[in-house]
Amino acid sequence: MLLEEKKGPMGEQRLLDLVRASQLSDFVPEQERNFDMGYMPANTSPYVYRRTEVIDGITYKVFS
């Protein structure tokens, strides 16, 4: 059942109108915008892989 079909005493139609009105923003998160454009930022990470350590049977990669 669609939300539009439920018009009870709580004013579900009013709630639906508010939700629709709040979706008018054209904001797009940076990560999604970059993905859509096919842009991949350069790897400028200052971290360098140093070694692998095993702690309690779990393997961790160590960067510094």
PyMOL commands that place a pseudoatom at each C-alpha (Angstrom):
pseudoatom trace, name=CA, resn=MET, resi=1, chain=A, elem=C, hetatm=0, pos=[0.000, 0.000, 0.000]
pseudoatom trace, name=CA, resn=LEU, resi=2, chain=A, elem=C, hetatm=0, pos=[1.360, 3.399, -0.946]
pseudoatom trace, name=CA, resn=LEU, resi=3, chain=A, elem=C, hetatm=0, pos=[1.719, 6.134, 1.616]
pseudoatom trace, name=CA, resn=GLU, resi=4, chain=A, elem=C, hetatm=0, pos=[-0.486, 8.360, -0.550]
pseudoatom trace, name=CA, resn=GLU, resi=5, chain=A, elem=C, hetatm=0, pos=[-3.392, 5.949, -0.138]
pseudoatom trace, name=CA, resn=LYS, resi=6, chain=A, elem=C, hetatm=0, pos=[-3.265, 6.193, 3.676]
pseudoatom trace, name=CA, resn=LYS, resi=7, chain=A, elem=C, hetatm=0, pos=[-5.102, 9.371, 4.582]
pseudoatom trace, name=CA, resn=GLY, resi=8, chain=A, elem=C, hetatm=0, pos=[-5.949, 8.955, 8.241]
pseudoatom trace, name=CA, resn=PRO, resi=9, chain=A, elem=C, hetatm=0, pos=[-6.441, 11.374, 11.134]
pseudoatom trace, name=CA, resn=MET, resi=10, chain=A, elem=C, hetatm=0, pos=[-2.664, 11.764, 11.614]
pseudoatom trace, name=CA, resn=GLY, resi=11, chain=A, elem=C, hetatm=0, pos=[-2.263, 13.694, 8.360]
pseudoatom trace, name=CA, resn=GLU, resi=12, chain=A, elem=C, hetatm=0, pos=[-0.096, 11.261, 6.410]
pseudoatom trace, name=CA, resn=GLN, resi=13, chain=A, elem=C, hetatm=0, pos=[-0.705, 13.289, 3.240]
pseudoatom trace, name=CA, resn=ARG, resi=14, chain=A, elem=C, hetatm=0, pos=[0.787, 16.368, 4.927]
pseudoatom trace, name=CA, resn=LEU, resi=15, chain=A, elem=C, hetatm=0, pos=[3.837, 14.324, 5.955]
pseudoatom trace, name=CA, resn=LEU, resi=16, chain=A, elem=C, hetatm=0, pos=[4.230, 13.092, 2.387]
pseudoatom trace, name=CA, resn=ASP, resi=17, chain=A, elem=C, hetatm=0, pos=[4.071, 16.688, 1.121]
pseudoatom trace, name=CA, resn=LEU, resi=18, chain=A, elem=C, hetatm=0, pos=[6.802, 17.731, 3.570]
pseudoatom trace, name=CA, resn=VAL, resi=19, chain=A, elem=C, hetatm=0, pos=[9.063, 14.854, 2.501]
pseudoatom trace, name=CA, resn=ARG, resi=20, chain=A, elem=C, hetatm=0, pos=[8.635, 15.703, -1.159]
pseudoatom trace, name=CA, resn=ALA, resi=21, chain=A, elem=C, hetatm=0, pos=[9.329, 19.395, -0.526]
pseudoatom trace, name=CA, resn=SER, resi=22, chain=A, elem=C, hetatm=0, pos=[12.543, 18.600, 1.363]
pseudoatom trace, name=CA, resn=GLN, resi=23, chain=A, elem=C, hetatm=0, pos=[13.924, 16.626, -1.592]
pseudoatom trace, name=CA, resn=LEU, resi=24, chain=A, elem=C, hetatm=0, pos=[14.193, 19.703, -3.804]
pseudoatom trace, name=CA, resn=SER, resi=25, chain=A, elem=C, hetatm=0, pos=[17.848, 20.259, -2.878]
pseudoatom trace, name=CA, resn=ASP, resi=26, chain=A, elem=C, hetatm=0, pos=[20.419, 19.711, -5.624]
pseudoatom trace, name=CA, resn=PHE, resi=27, chain=A, elem=C, hetatm=0, pos=[23.239, 18.916, -3.166]
pseudoatom trace, name=CA, resn=VAL, resi=28, chain=A, elem=C, hetatm=0, pos=[25.445, 16.025, -4.316]
pseudoatom trace, name=CA, resn=PRO, resi=29, chain=A, elem=C, hetatm=0, pos=[28.129, 14.629, -1.964]
pseudoatom trace, name=CA, resn=GLU, resi=30, chain=A, elem=C, hetatm=0, pos=[31.713, 15.105, -3.180]
pseudoatom trace, name=CA, resn=GLN, resi=31, chain=A, elem=C, hetatm=0, pos=[32.444, 11.379, -3.437]
pseudoatom trace, name=CA, resn=GLU, resi=32, chain=A, elem=C, hetatm=0, pos=[29.358, 10.725, -5.577]
pseudoatom trace, name=CA, resn=ARG, resi=33, chain=A, elem=C, hetatm=0, pos=[30.051, 13.751, -7.778]
pseudoatom trace, name=CA, resn=ASN, resi=34, chain=A, elem=C, hetatm=0, pos=[33.643, 12.636, -8.406]
pseudoatom trace, name=CA, resn=PHE, resi=35, chain=A, elem=C, hetatm=0, pos=[32.528, 9.079, -9.203]
pseudoatom trace, name=CA, resn=ASP, resi=36, chain=A, elem=C, hetatm=0, pos=[29.886, 10.288, -11.655]
pseudoatom trace, name=CA, resn=MET, resi=37, chain=A, elem=C, hetatm=0, pos=[32.485, 12.443, -13.450]
pseudoatom trace, name=CA, resn=GLY, resi=38, chain=A, elem=C, hetatm=0, pos=[34.975, 9.563, -13.639]
pseudoatom trace, name=CA, resn=TYR, resi=39, chain=A, elem=C, hetatm=0, pos=[37.469, 11.555, -11.544]
pseudoatom trace, name=CA, resn=MET, resi=40, chain=A, elem=C, hetatm=0, pos=[39.924, 9.653, -9.364]
pseudoatom trace, name=CA, resn=PRO, resi=41, chain=A, elem=C, hetatm=0, pos=[42.052, 11.802, -7.041]
pseudoatom trace, name=CA, resn=ALA, resi=42, chain=A, elem=C, hetatm=0, pos=[45.806, 11.247, -7.100]
pseudoatom trace, name=CA, resn=ASN, resi=43, chain=A, elem=C, hetatm=0, pos=[47.252, 9.055, -4.382]
pseudoatom trace, name=CA, resn=THR, resi=44, chain=A, elem=C, hetatm=0, pos=[48.812, 11.691, -2.160]
pseudoatom trace, name=CA, resn=SER, resi=45, chain=A, elem=C, hetatm=0, pos=[48.754, 9.657, 1.023]
pseudoatom trace, name=CA, resn=PRO, resi=46, chain=A, elem=C, hetatm=0, pos=[51.813, 10.278, 3.200]
pseudoatom trace, name=CA, resn=TYR, resi=47, chain=A, elem=C, hetatm=0, pos=[51.560, 6.752, 4.638]
pseudoatom trace, name=CA, resn=VAL, resi=48, chain=A, elem=C, hetatm=0, pos=[54.044, 4.087, 3.561]
pseudoatom trace, name=CA, resn=TYR, resi=49, chain=A, elem=C, hetatm=0, pos=[53.553, 0.352, 4.052]
pseudoatom trace, name=CA, resn=ARG, resi=50, chain=A, elem=C, hetatm=0, pos=[56.099, -0.886, 6.611]
pseudoatom trace, name=CA, resn=ARG, resi=51, chain=A, elem=C, hetatm=0, pos=[55.369, -4.469, 7.638]
pseudoatom trace, name=CA, resn=THR, resi=52, chain=A, elem=C, hetatm=0, pos=[52.765, -7.081, 8.509]
pseudoatom trace, name=CA, resn=GLU, resi=53, chain=A, elem=C, hetatm=0, pos=[52.103, -8.008, 12.130]
pseudoatom trace, name=CA, resn=VAL, resi=54, chain=A, elem=C, hetatm=0, pos=[50.073, -10.869, 13.559]
pseudoatom trace, name=CA, resn=ILE, resi=55, chain=A, elem=C, hetatm=0, pos=[48.309, -10.110, 16.846]
pseudoatom trace, name=CA, resn=ASP, resi=56, chain=A, elem=C, hetatm=0, pos=[46.105, -12.779, 18.436]
pseudoatom trace, name=CA, resn=GLY, resi=57, chain=A, elem=C, hetatm=0, pos=[45.909, -14.609, 15.118]
pseudoatom trace, name=CA, resn=ILE, resi=58, chain=A, elem=C, hetatm=0, pos=[44.753, -11.556, 13.158]
pseudoatom trace, name=CA, resn=THR, resi=59, chain=A, elem=C, hetatm=0, pos=[47.037, -10.166, 10.427]
pseudoatom trace, name=CA, resn=TYR, resi=60, chain=A, elem=C, hetatm=0, pos=[47.458, -6.390, 10.293]
pseudoatom trace, name=CA, resn=LYS, resi=61, chain=A, elem=C, hetatm=0, pos=[49.276, -4.247, 7.740]
pseudoatom trace, name=CA, resn=VAL, resi=62, chain=A, elem=C, hetatm=0, pos=[51.390, -1.535, 9.406]
pseudoatom trace, name=CA, resn=PHE, resi=63, chain=A, elem=C, hetatm=0, pos=[51.645, 1.865, 7.741]
pseudoatom trace, name=CA, resn=SER, resi=64, chain=A, elem=C, hetatm=0, pos=[53.529, 4.910, 8.961]
for i in range(1, 64): cmd.bond("trace and resi %d" % i, "trace and resi %d" % (i + 1))
show_as sticks, trace
zoom trace
